[in-house]
């Protein structure tokens, strides 16, 4: 852009920026305010979510309300100049930029939401240009004031003093004391900033995350969990233990303690915090904050009283004491809730996200048995200008879409496939990865396809439901699940369509191409062998899956040169 050196940096304040020009000649002036939004971005990072709105006053009169730099300029990083006429009557000009109390206040981090300006020029016939910025770094002041210029031709010096000139003793003392105070204050701020940075163990990536996510101290977490008391432990996974706790304000929390600060663990820890802190939805688990102190990696979530969907559906098959009875209407509500949460991730949130690890253990249940999707450690941003994401394969055996498992081809339809598996588990009460294989089928999905061919889909329904079952809704759920698990991703519905079908707003299509029609026998047999090979690794997790699946035996992260992928051809 023209004169781009003017816009390389800017001055910003959380509340107000005030500039004065003294000793001006009286008359009309043209005030040109130069802006460019350089604090936010237009990519898919958290910095793209920021919005800046402020008011502009000249000579204490409101001349522009609710000014949004990026909106006015047509995007971030673009210059826009606003011109105003100002009347100078007392040889002084005042320009004030004042936060309107609107826009975002914590994205990408706190104190960047107030007024921002790159340069000011004043034209009284000639042109005066003032570069007002020294640095684009955040200035932590409530009000910043700056004297712009003084026209020497109009300056009238004060008359000499009666006693021959010079400063009085009192004035000299006041100046010395004020100077000493300023110097002490500057050194104090620098010392505090240095000490704070030395103690901080929070990575740079996390400092830019929406500050609605609280950074807890280890002392707070220990107090909430009674110093990680075993009596407060609610689960254990390969990643480490999960504890319940109560904050000082009475808020109940779940604390996930990562046992290993590996490279992968750190990356997924940061990814988890970044993803979920930017999302707010009734069917997504809420992340309160995190803690990184000493050798601890801790995630703090809202507490889910009823553990995971897997615990509610499957654990009762083996231990009647832990059984949580899910009536049909509850199962229907859970299924619709999961679908709505995924629809939000795929198309309704500003960040389009592919979860990559939808399964029953990653769906948590609150005290009212409402579902909440958790575990965003493997999630990926879905860039809209790309047809798919090429990535190393990650997820859980039995839930990974075939095109992703075989080719690393990832779209939101991979989540649709995983949802279909979970829907089958909800209606049947059986785990897709714990079904005993037979000569006819080796997984829950395989069994469902076999029953579809026989025309007896209701045989799939959980026998524990009894007369509580709504057969019509059960058939709809099974048919939707089979649509979602179609071997061809292009034939799977969107999650928005799934919600519509489950709620009865849209009729479920009767034509559902089967898996065997779209996968050749060699690939299908390879999937069977691969499934059986990993049967010994599967287990029902005792832990509600708050967050990352680092180290869990059910989760996989593999390169595309794995034996499974090589053998498939």
C-alpha positions in Angstrom: 0.0 0.0 0.0 1.1 3.6 -0.5 3.4 5.0 2.2 3.5 1.6 3.8 6.2 2.7 6.2 3.5 4.6 8.0 1.6 1.4 8.8 4.3 -1.0 9.8 3.6 -0.2 13.4 1.0 1.6 15.4 0.1 2.8 18.9 -2.7 1.0 20.8 -4.3 1.5 24.2 -7.0 -0.5 26.0 -9.2 2.5 26.7 -8.1 5.9 25.2 -5.5 7.6 23.1 -5.4 11.4 23.2 -3.2 13.7 21.1 -2.8 17.5 21.4 -1.4 20.0 18.9 -0.6 23.3 20.7 0.4 26.8 19.4 -1.6 26.5 16.2 -3.0 29.4 14.4 -6.8 29.8 14.8 -8.9 28.7 11.8 -10.0 25.6 10.0 -7.8 22.5 9.7 -8.1 19.2 7.9 -7.3 16.3 10.2 -6.2 13.1 8.5 -6.1 10.0 10.7 -4.2 7.0 9.2 -5.2 3.5 10.3 -4.3 -0.1 9.4 -5.3 -3.2 11.5 -2.0 -4.9 12.2 -2.8 -6.7 15.5 -5.3 -9.2 14.0 -4.9 -11.6 11.0 -7.2 -12.9 8.3 -6.0 -16.5 8.5 -7.4 -19.5 10.5 -5.5 -18.7 13.7 -7.0 -17.3 16.9 -5.7 -13.8 16.0 -8.3 -13.7 13.2 -11.2 -13.7 15.7 -10.4 -10.2 17.0 -12.7 -7.2 16.4 -11.8 -3.6 17.3 -14.4 -0.9 17.7 -13.8 2.6 19.0 -15.1 6.2 18.7 -13.3 9.3 17.4 -13.5 12.7 19.0 -12.0 15.9 17.6 -12.2 19.1 19.8 -14.2 17.0 22.2 -17.0 16.4 19.6 -17.9 12.9 18.5 -17.1 12.8 14.8 -17.2 9.0 14.1 -18.9 6.3 16.2 -18.2 2.6 16.3 -15.3 2.8 13.9 -13.9 -0.6 12.9 -10.6 -0.4 11.1 -10.6 -3.8 9.3 -14.2 -3.4 8.2 -13.7 0.1 6.9 -10.4 -0.8 5.1 -11.9 -4.0 3.7 -9.6 -6.4 5.6 -6.6 -6.5 8.0 -3.3 -5.1 7.0 -4.9 -2.5 4.7 -4.7 1.2 5.1 -7.6 3.5 5.5 -7.5 7.3 6.0 -10.4 9.2 7.7 -10.6 13.0 7.0 -12.2 15.5 9.3 -12.6 19.3 9.5 -11.6 20.8 12.8 -12.0 24.4 14.0 -9.2 25.8 16.1 -10.2 28.8 18.3 -7.7 28.7 21.2 -4.6 27.7 19.2 -5.0 24.1 20.4 -6.2 20.9 18.7 -7.3 17.8 20.6 -7.8 14.4 19.0 -9.1 11.6 21.1 -9.7 7.9 20.2 -11.9 6.2 22.8 -12.9 2.5 23.2 -16.6 2.1 22.6 -16.9 -0.9 24.9 -17.6 -3.1 21.9 -15.8 -5.8 19.9 -13.6 -8.5 21.4 -11.6 -7.9 24.6 -9.5 -11.0 24.9 -8.7 -12.2 21.4 -5.9 -13.0 20.5 -4.9 -11.9 24.0 -5.9 -9.2 26.5 -5.5 -5.4 26.2 -5.3 -5.2 22.4 -9.0 -4.3 21.9 -8.8 -0.5 22.3 -8.2 2.3 19.8 -5.2 1.9 17.4 -3.7 4.5 15.1 -0.7 4.6 12.8 -0.2 8.3 11.9 -1.9 11.7 12.0 -1.6 14.5 9.5 -3.0 18.0 10.0 -3.5 20.3 7.0 -4.1 24.0 7.5 -3.2 24.8 3.9 0.3 23.4 4.3 0.7 19.8 5.5 2.1 18.5 8.8 2.6 14.8 9.1 3.2 13.1 12.5 4.2 9.5 12.9 2.6 8.6 16.3 3.8 5.1 16.7 7.1 3.9 18.2 6.2 0.2 18.4 3.3 -2.1 17.7 3.9 -3.8 21.0 1.1 -3.5 23.5 1.2 -0.5 25.8 -0.3 -1.2 29.2 -1.7 2.2 30.0 -5.3 3.3 30.5 -4.8 6.7 28.9 -2.0 7.7 26.5 -1.4 11.3 25.7 1.0 12.8 23.1 1.9 16.4 22.2 2.1 16.4 18.4 3.7 19.7 17.4 4.3 23.3 18.1 4.4 25.9 15.4 7.3 28.1 16.5 6.1 31.1 14.5 3.0 31.3 16.7 4.8 30.6 20.0 4.8 33.5 22.5 7.4 33.0 25.3 6.4 33.9 28.9 7.6 37.2 30.3 10.8 37.2 32.3 10.5 37.0 36.1 10.7 40.1 38.3 13.8 38.9 40.2 15.9 38.4 37.1 14.8 35.0 35.8 15.7 31.4 36.7 13.7 28.8 38.6 12.8 29.1 42.2 14.2 26.7 44.8 10.8 25.1 45.2 10.5 24.5 41.5 14.0 22.9 41.3 13.2 20.6 44.3 9.9 19.6 42.7 11.6 18.7 39.4 14.3 16.7 41.1 11.8 14.8 43.2 9.5 14.1 40.3 12.5 12.9 38.2 13.7 10.6 40.9 10.2 9.1 41.3 9.9 8.5 37.5 13.3 6.8 37.4 12.5 4.5 40.4 9.1 3.7 38.8 10.8 2.7 35.5 13.3 0.5 37.2 10.6 -1.1 39.3 8.5 -2.0 36.2 11.6 -3.4 34.4 12.5 -5.5 37.5 9.0 -6.8 37.9 8.7 -7.7 34.2 12.0 -9.5 34.3 11.1 -11.5 37.3 7.7 -12.4 36.0 9.1 -13.6 32.7 11.7 -15.7 34.5 9.0 -17.4 36.5 6.6 -17.9 33.7 6.7 -21.4 32.1 3.9 -20.8 29.7 5.0 -21.3 26.1 4.6 -18.4 23.6 1.9 -20.3 21.7 -0.3 -20.2 24.8 0.2 -16.6 25.6 -1.6 -15.7 22.4 -4.7 -17.8 23.2 -8.0 -16.2 24.2 -7.7 -15.2 27.8 -11.2 -16.4 28.6 -9.1 -19.5 29.3 -7.7 -19.1 32.8 -4.1 -19.9 33.6 -4.3 -21.7 37.0 -1.4 -21.9 39.4 -0.3 -25.3 40.7 -1.1 -24.1 44.2 -4.8 -23.5 43.1 -5.0 -27.0 41.5 -3.5 -28.7 44.6 -5.9 -26.9 46.9 -8.9 -27.9 44.7 -7.9 -31.6 44.5 -6.6 -31.9 48.1 -3.0 -32.2 46.7 -4.1 -34.8 44.2 -5.7 -37.0 46.8 -6.4 -40.6 45.7 -9.9 -40.2 47.0 -10.4 -37.4 44.4 -9.2 -39.6 41.5 -12.1 -40.4 39.1 -10.1 -42.2 36.4 -6.9 -43.3 34.9 -5.7 -43.5 31.3 -2.5 -43.9 29.4 -2.1 -40.1 29.5 -2.3 -40.0 33.3 -4.9 -39.6 36.1 -8.1 -37.5 36.2 -9.1 -35.9 39.4 -12.2 -34.1 40.5 -11.9 -30.9 42.5 -13.6 -27.8 43.8 -12.2 -24.3 43.3 -12.3 -21.7 46.0 -15.4 -20.2 44.5 -17.2 -23.5 44.7 -16.9 -24.4 41.0 -16.6 -28.2 40.5 -13.8 -29.1 38.1 -12.1 -32.1 36.5 -8.3 -31.9 36.3 -6.5 -34.0 33.7 -2.9 -34.5 34.6 -0.6 -35.5 31.8 2.1 -37.8 33.0 4.7 -37.2 30.3 5.9 -33.9 28.8 6.8 -35.5 25.5 7.0 -33.6 22.3 3.8 -35.1 21.1 2.2 -34.4 24.5 3.1 -30.7 24.4 1.9 -30.3 20.9 -1.5 -31.9 21.5 -1.7 -30.1 24.9 -1.4 -26.7 23.1 -3.7 -27.8 20.3 -6.3 -28.9 22.8 -6.2 -25.5 24.6 -6.2 -23.5 21.4 -9.1 -25.3 19.8 -11.5 -25.6 22.6 -10.8 -22.1 24.0 -12.1 -20.6 20.7 -15.3 -22.7 20.8 -18.4 -22.2 22.9 -21.4 -24.6 22.4 -23.8 -26.4 24.7 -22.7 -29.8 23.3 -18.9 -29.2 23.7 -17.1 -29.7 27.0 -16.0 -26.4 28.5 -12.4 -25.8 29.2 -11.9 -23.6 32.2 -8.1 -23.3 31.9 -4.8 -25.0 32.3 -1.6 -25.1 34.4 2.0 -25.4 33.3 4.3 -25.3 36.3 7.4 -27.3 37.2 6.9 -30.7 35.4 3.1 -30.5 35.4 0.8 -30.3 32.4 -2.8 -29.9 33.7 -6.1 -29.2 31.9 -9.0 -28.0 33.9 -12.5 -28.8 32.6 -16.1 -28.5 33.8 -17.0 -31.5 35.9 -19.1 -34.2 34.2 -21.1 -36.0 36.8 -22.0 -39.1 34.7 -18.7 -39.9 33.2 -18.6 -40.9 29.5 -21.2 -42.3 27.1 -19.0 -45.5 26.9 -19.3 -45.9 30.6 -23.1 -45.5 30.5 -23.6 -47.8 27.5 -21.0 -50.6 28.0 -19.9 -50.9 31.6 -23.2 -52.2 32.7 -22.8 -55.2 30.4 -20.0 -56.3 32.7 -20.6 -54.8 36.1 -24.3 -54.2 37.2 -23.1 -52.0 40.0 -21.8 -49.4 37.6 -24.7 -49.5 35.2 -26.4 -46.2 34.3 -29.7 -47.0 32.7 -30.2 -44.9 29.5 -33.9 -44.9 28.4 -34.7 -44.6 24.8 -35.6 -40.9 24.9 -32.3 -40.2 26.7 -30.4 -42.1 24.0 -32.2 -40.2 21.3 -31.4 -36.8 23.0 -27.8 -37.8 23.3 -27.5 -38.8 19.7 -29.0 -35.6 18.5 -26.8 -33.6 20.9 -23.6 -35.2 19.5 -24.8 -34.5 16.0 -25.5 -30.8 16.8 -22.1 -30.5 18.4 -20.4 -31.8 15.3 -22.6 -29.7 13.0 -21.3 -26.7 14.9 -17.7 -27.7 14.5 -18.1 -28.4 10.8 -20.1 -25.5 9.7 -21.5 -23.2 12.3 -18.4 -22.0 14.2 -16.0 -19.5 12.8 -13.2 -22.0 13.0 -14.1 -25.1 10.8 -12.8 -28.1 12.7 -12.4 -31.8 12.0 -12.4 -33.6 15.4 -10.7 -36.8 14.1 -11.5 -38.9 17.3 -15.2 -39.1 17.8 -16.1 -42.1 19.9 -18.2 -43.0 22.9 -15.4 -42.4 25.4 -15.0 -38.9 24.1 -18.6 -38.0 24.7 -19.2 -37.0 28.3 -22.5 -36.8 30.2 -23.5 -34.1 32.6 -25.8 -34.5 35.6 -28.8 -34.3 33.3 -27.3 -36.8 30.8 -26.7 -34.1 28.2 -23.8 -35.0 25.9 -20.6 -33.0 25.5 -17.9 -33.7 23.0 -14.4 -33.7 24.4 -10.8 -34.4 23.4 -9.7 -31.9 20.8 -6.0 -32.9 21.0 -6.2 -34.5 17.6 -8.5 -31.9 16.0 -7.5 -30.2 12.7 -8.6 -26.9 11.3 -10.5 -27.5 8.0 -9.3 -24.9 5.5 -12.2 -24.1 3.2 -10.1 -23.5 0.1 -8.8 -27.1 0.3 -10.8 -30.2 -0.7 -9.2 -32.2 2.0 -6.3 -32.3 4.5 -3.4 -34.6 3.9 -2.2 -35.6 7.4 -0.7 -38.5 9.3 -3.4 -40.9 10.5 -4.7 -40.4 14.0 -7.8 -41.7 15.7 -9.1 -44.9 17.3 -9.5 -48.4 15.8 -13.0 -49.1 14.8 -14.0 -45.5 14.4 -11.7 -44.3 11.6 -13.2 -43.7 8.1 -11.8 -46.1 5.5 -10.5 -43.3 3.1 -8.6 -41.8 6.0 -7.2 -45.1 7.3 -6.1 -46.2 3.8 -5.0 -42.9 2.2 -4.8 -40.2 4.9 -7.6 -38.4 3.1 -9.2 -36.2 5.8 -12.4 -34.2 5.5 -15.3 -33.5 7.8 -16.9 -36.7 6.4 -14.4 -38.7 8.5 -16.2 -37.3 11.6 -19.5 -38.2 10.0 -18.3 -41.8 9.7 -17.2 -41.9 13.3 -20.6 -40.4 14.4 -22.3 -43.2 12.5 -20.4 -45.8 14.5 -21.3 -44.1 17.8 -25.0 -43.9 16.7 -25.0 -47.7 16.2 -23.4 -48.1 19.7 -26.2 -45.9 21.2 -29.0 -47.9 19.6 -27.5 -51.3 20.3 -25.7 -50.8 23.6 -22.7 -52.6 22.2 -19.2 -51.3 21.5 -18.1 -51.5 17.9 -14.7 -52.7 19.0 -15.8 -55.2 21.6 -18.3 -57.1 19.5 -17.3 -60.8 19.4 -16.4 -61.5 15.8 -18.0 -64.5 13.9 -17.6 -66.0 10.5 -20.4 -63.6 9.3 -19.3 -60.3 10.9 -16.4 -58.9 12.9 -17.7 -55.6 14.1 -20.9 -53.8 15.0 -21.0 -52.1 11.6 -20.5 -55.3 9.8 -23.4 -56.8 11.8 -25.7 -53.8 11.0 -25.0 -54.2 7.3 -25.8 -57.9 7.5 -29.1 -57.2 9.3 -29.9 -54.6 6.6 -29.5 -57.2 3.9 -31.8 -59.5 5.8 -34.3 -56.8 6.3 -34.2 -57.1 10.1 -32.5 -53.9 11.4 -34.5 -53.9 14.7 -32.5 -57.0 15.8 -29.7 -54.5 16.4 -31.6 -52.7 19.2 -30.4 -53.0 22.8 -32.6 -55.7 24.5 -32.4 -53.7 27.8 -34.7 -51.1 26.4 -37.8 -53.4 26.4 -41.1 -51.6 25.9 -39.4 -48.2 26.4 -38.3 -48.4 22.8 -39.7 -46.2 20.1 -39.3 -48.5 17.1 -39.8 -45.8 14.5 -37.1 -43.5 16.0 -34.8 -46.5 16.4 -35.1 -47.4 12.7 -34.4 -43.8 11.8 -31.3 -43.7 13.9 -30.0 -47.0 12.5 -30.6 -45.9 8.9 -28.9 -42.5 9.5 -26.0 -44.4 11.0 -25.7 -46.6 7.9 -25.8 -43.5 5.7 -23.0 -41.9 7.8 -20.8 -45.0 7.6 -21.0 -45.3 3.8 -17.6 -46.4 2.5 -17.7 -43.5 0.0 -17.3 -40.1 1.8 -19.2 -38.2 -0.9 -22.3 -40.3 -0.2 -22.3 -39.5 3.5 -24.6 -36.7 4.6 -23.4 -33.5 6.3 -23.9 -33.3 10.1 -26.5 -30.6 9.5 -28.5 -33.0 7.4 -28.0 -35.7 10.1 -29.6 -33.4 12.7 -32.5 -32.7 10.4 -33.1 -36.4 9.8 -32.8 -37.4 13.5 -35.3 -34.7 14.5 -37.7 -35.8 11.8 -37.5 -32.7 9.7 -36.1 -34.6 6.7 -37.0 -38.1 5.5 -34.1 -40.6 5.6 -33.4 -42.0 2.1 -34.1 -45.7 1.7 -31.3 -46.2 -0.8 -28.2 -46.9 1.2 -25.3 -48.5 -0.8 -23.6 -51.2 1.2 -20.0 -51.4 2.2 -19.4 -54.5 0.2 -20.6 -52.7 -2.9 -18.0 -50.0 -2.6 -15.0 -51.8 -1.1 -13.3 -54.7 -3.0 -13.0 -58.0 -1.1 -9.2 -57.6 -0.7 -9.4 -54.3 1.2 -12.4 -55.6 3.2 -10.4 -58.7 4.2 -7.4 -56.6 5.0 -9.6 -54.5 7.4 -10.8 -57.7 9.1 -7.2 -59.0 9.6 -6.1 -55.6 10.9 -9.0 -55.4 13.3 -8.3 -58.9 14.7 -4.6 -58.1 15.0 -5.4 -55.2 17.4 -8.1 -56.9 19.4 -5.7 -57.5 22.3 -5.1 -53.7 22.6 -8.7 -52.7 23.2 -10.1 -51.9 26.6 -13.0 -50.0 28.1 -11.7 -46.8 29.6 -12.5 -46.1 33.2 -11.9 -42.4 32.6 -14.1 -39.7 31.2 -11.9 -38.5 28.3 -11.4 -34.9 29.2 -9.0 -33.7 26.6 -6.0 -35.3 25.0 -5.7 -39.0 24.3 -1.9 -39.0 24.6 -0.7 -42.5 25.3 -4.0 -44.2 25.4 -4.0 -47.7 23.9 -7.2 -47.0 22.0 -5.7 -44.0 20.2 -3.3 -44.3 17.3 -0.9 -41.9 15.6 0.9 -43.6 12.7 2.8 -42.6 9.6 1.5 -43.5 6.2 4.3 -46.1 5.7 2.7 -48.4 8.3 2.4 -52.1 7.6 -1.3 -51.9 7.5 -1.3 -49.3 4.8 1.4 -51.0 2.8 -0.3 -54.4 3.0 -3.6 -53.0 1.8 -2.4 -52.9 -1.8 
